[in-house]
Amino acid sequence: MRARLSIATDGGVFSDVPEGYPVGRHQTEGPWEIPMLARVPRERIPEHLVAFNDLGRSPDRATTGVHFFRHDETFAKLLACPAKYGPKFSEFQCVLTPDITLGAGMNPWMKARRVAYSRMTGVIWQTRGLVVIPTLRWNSINDLELVCSGVPKRSVIAVSNYGSRRDADLRHAFESGLPQVIERVDPSGLIVFGDTRGRAFSDIPDTTLVRCFEPFKGTQVLPDPSPKDDGVATLF
């Protein structure tokens, strides 16, 4: 009998594993058996980002990535059946895994379920030919072994510090955790949803290309290129 997986969000509950996930037939990693994703070379870092629920704002789908830096409730239905949404994203350069919230008061197993669910969603899209970039989220350095599991070395990853700007504890967790994430997975590319100001970005190695997408009231933004970036990124 297949184990049940139930995760509550602000918008409801999604249960079991996502429809279409190859249970027992996909490689996992770490004590929590987090699904592995394929390596993505940094040449696949998008020039633009667009929210999954606002795809019409994309200037050029071939150079745009799809992100999920939105409230969990907005993509709860998608998590139940991600394969259904695969065709919508297939014209885009890449898709980031859903950024599911890890609450500060959650037990480790609750966080593990959410990380696993996000990665399972990515696996489903990956098996359908989409380029999938893992989104890593943490609110404590104790989360790092979990969130880095299943992420291949020298691949592109995505993070966000946008939501931590006004929360000192979350900001500290991000700034203290990012260098350790970089050390653990040695990414070839780093997509940042937010900004690259602050000490967390001061020691990123030159071998990691950083591309920042800074949101501003839902309109197009042309941020200053990172010193480690070779182009201008836009966010829609």
N, C-alpha and C positions, 0 to 999 in steps of 0.2 A: 504494500500500500504506500502511495506517495505521501511524503510528509507535507503538512500544511504550512503555509507561510502567509501570515496576515499582518499587514502594516497599516496603521491608522494614519490618515492625513487630516488636515483641516477640512478637506472636502469630502471625506468618506474613508472607505477601507478598500484596499485591493488585496486579494487573497491568493494563496498558492503561488506557484511560479508563473511568470508571464506565459500566455499562450504562445506556443511555437518554440519555447526553449528546449534544447535537446538534453533532457534530464539524464544524468549518468553517462553522457556521451561527449562531454566537453571538458577540456582540461581546466583544473582549478589550482589554486596556490594558497599556501598559508594554513594556519590552524583553523581558520574559518571557511576554508575551501571557496575562496572568492573566484569567480570565473575569470579566466585569462582573456585578454584582448590582444589582437595582432598589433605588431609594431607599425607605427605610422611615421614615415620620414618627414623631416621638417619642410620639404618641398610642398607638402600638402597643407601647410598652415594657410588659412584663408586670408584674403585681403579685407573681407567684410564679415560681419556677424549679423544674423537676424534671428529674432525670437521665433520659436516653433509655432506660435500662434499669431504671427504677423508676417508670414512669408511673402505677402504681396509687396512689402517694402524693400525687398532685395533688389539692388541695382543690376546684379549680374549673378545668376545662380551658379554659374560655373566657377566663380571665384568667391563664393559666399559659404560660410558655415552656419549651421543651425544650432542655436543654444537654448538652454532650459533654465536660465537664471531668472526664474519666475517663482511665485508662490506654488507650493506643492499642489494645492487644490486645482490649479489650472491644468495640470497634466496628469491627474490621478487616473482618468479614464484611459489615457494613452498607455499608462504602465500596465494595465490589465491586458491589453492586446496591442503591443508595439508593432507587430508585423503589419497590421492594418494601415499604419501610418508610413511604412517604409516607402511605398511608391511616391508619397508626397515629398519625401526628402531625397529621392534618388537623383534628382536633377542638380542637387547642390554638391559643392566640392567635398563637404564632410558634414558630419553631425556629431555634436558633443553628447555624452551620456547625460541623462537627467540629473539635475543637481538636487537630490533629495535631502531634506533637512536632517541634520544630526543634532538632536536636542541635548543641551548641557546635562539634563537630569536623566538621560537614557542609560540603561544598563548596556554593557558591551554587546550582549547578544542582540539587543534591539538595534544598535548601530550597525552591527554586522548584517542583519537582515536588509537594512536599507541600502548599504553599500552593495551587497550581493544583488539586490533587485535592480539597481541602476546598471550594474555590469551585465546582468542577464539580458536586460533590454538592449544593451550595446551588442551583445553576442548575436541576438536575433537579427539586428540590422546588418551586422557584419557578414553573417552567413547569406544574406540577400544582396551582397555586393556593395554595400555602403562603406565608405571610409569613416571609421568610428574613433573619436578621440575621447579618452577617459577624463571626466571631470572629477577632481579630487577636492573633497571638503573635510574639514576637521575643526573641532573646537577645543582640542586639548592635544598636547604632544603624545598623550597616551593612545590617541587614535591612529597614529601614523603607521604602525605596522599593519593595521587593518586596511587603511585607505590606500596604501601603496601595494598591497597584495594584488596580483593579477595584472600589474602594469609592467610591460616589458621595458628593459633598459634601452636608452637611446631612442626613445619614441617621443612623440609630441603629447603633452598633457595640458589640461586647462584648469585654472583656479580662479577664484573670485574673492576680492577683498572689499567689494562694494558695500555689502551688508554690514561689515564690521567697522565702518568709518566712525560711527557714533557710539560704539560700545567698546569701552576700554579693554574689557576682558577678552572679547572676541578679536580685537585688534592685536592684543598681545599674543594670543594663541596663534594667529596667522603669522605674525612676524617672527615668532620663535620657531614655528613649525616649518615654514617654507624652506629655510636652509637645510633642514633635515630631510625634507622631501626630495630636494635637489640631490642631496648626497645619496639617498637610497635608490632613486630610479635614474639618475644621471640623464635627464631628458635632453633630447636634441633640440626641442622647441618648447616654449612656454607661452600659452595663451592666457592673458590676464584680463579678466572682466572687472574693471575698477580703475586703479591707477598704479603706477610703479614708483610713487614717492615713498620714502621711508627706508629704514635700515634693512628691511627684508630683502631688498633688491640690490644692495650694495656689493655683495660678494658672489653674485651669480657668475659662473665661469663663462669665458668667451665662447666656449663650445656650445652653449645653450642660446638659441635665438629667442629673444623675448618680443612678443607682439602684444600691445596693449589696446584694449577697446574700452573707452571710458564713456559710460552712459550719461546722457544729459537730457532729461525730460522727454525721452522717447524720440528725439530728433537725431539727424545725422551729426556725428562728431568727428572732427579731424584732429586727433590728439597729436602732440609733439612726438615724433618717433623716438623710441627708446634708443639709447646709445648702442644697444646691441641689435637693433632692428635695421633692416635694409629697405624699409618701405613705409608708406603711410597706411594706417588701418582706418576703416570706417565702420561705424556701428549704426544699424537701423532698428 
